[in-house]
Amino acid sequence: MKETRQRIVKRARRVVVKLGSSILRGRTHTGGSVDALAVLGDVVASISSALAKGTEVILVSSGSVALGMKALNLSVRPKIIPEIQAIAAVGQGKLMSRYSKLFSAEGLKCAQVLLTNDDLSNRKRFLNARNTILTLLDMGIVPVINENDTVAVEEIKFGDNDNLSALATNLVEADMLIILTDIDGLYDGHPVRDAGSKRIALVEDVDHLDTDGLCSKAGTFGTGGIASKVEAARKAAHFGIATVVASGFSKGVITDILSGEDVGTLFLPREDRLTSKKHWIAFSTRPTGRVMIDDGARAALTAGGKSLLPSGITEVDGTFESGEAIHLIDSAGKEFARGITNYGSREIGVIKGKKTDEIEELLGYRVYDEVIHCDNLVVL
């Protein structure tokens, strides 16, 4: 176990650290409270220590809404989106002010990076965001990423910052993800109600973890809950990234994790990792339409690693243009893959079920032989 952790941290030269809102508020999972500023100071000091040892750190931080509510003396979170956005606008300044002071005390500078799901689902904006963050790292500045709650509405939200942190591992091409929350890992039961529950130190295959069963026993902790942290670990695993979920209230926890200590729950990465682009297609894009695929084409795509040809398409659903992400649906009605299409929905409606050499005759042109090239297709 120790050898596994040591091996993983040894090659972790760039790390994403996600800090939950419970840490910013100083609220433990048992309902108690601690000095949030002291906890945050310890996290920043640990990040400074990691940087001094040559490890780059990107911080994904919740807390803008929580700090905004505190500044406005609100005890109940509003449910109306414009009100939440306004509170986030107040809190975001408070959050960055707090980080700026703490990093400055360590002789470091930090920078705010606000993102929405739209920013990562658009390939050009995804790459622009990557270039900005990598430039900040080159300048020795710590990027502090948060969801842009002041503009995000339901259709462009990440859902929670656990999901954002997982997507950020691909965005910044990280080697490891650390999620700090109000509990020291994944348990096989509820650590408060069940005294016999035990921390699960290692998850070798997160894809086959009984997430529903474990999370229903363990309960919901933190803003995103333990289930969202497991899902974040799964997404990171597909990019070949190990994840550690641990308590942000443990002093020096980041240093301990990067030293290979038995802290929290370690989720191992998949060996058959997706490329950066395919990970983006699988997890960051927001598909705009669907094409139904026959059984022969499904087999060719899943077992043979082939491209999708028009002959294998039976139906088209939705309106979309070339270059957009779409769902691939099998004869049982289930999504089994997604990819970036070379043709729009109108064009596919004309060429579906036809042979490649008929495309030009039917459309009057042929840009590609494939509707989706295998390099732009991910089997889920």
Order of alpha helices (4+ residues) and beta strands (2+ residues): alpha-beta-alpha-alpha-beta-alpha-alpha-beta-alpha-alpha-beta-alpha-beta-beta-alpha-alpha-beta-alpha-beta-alpha-beta-alpha-beta-beta-beta-alpha-alpha-beta
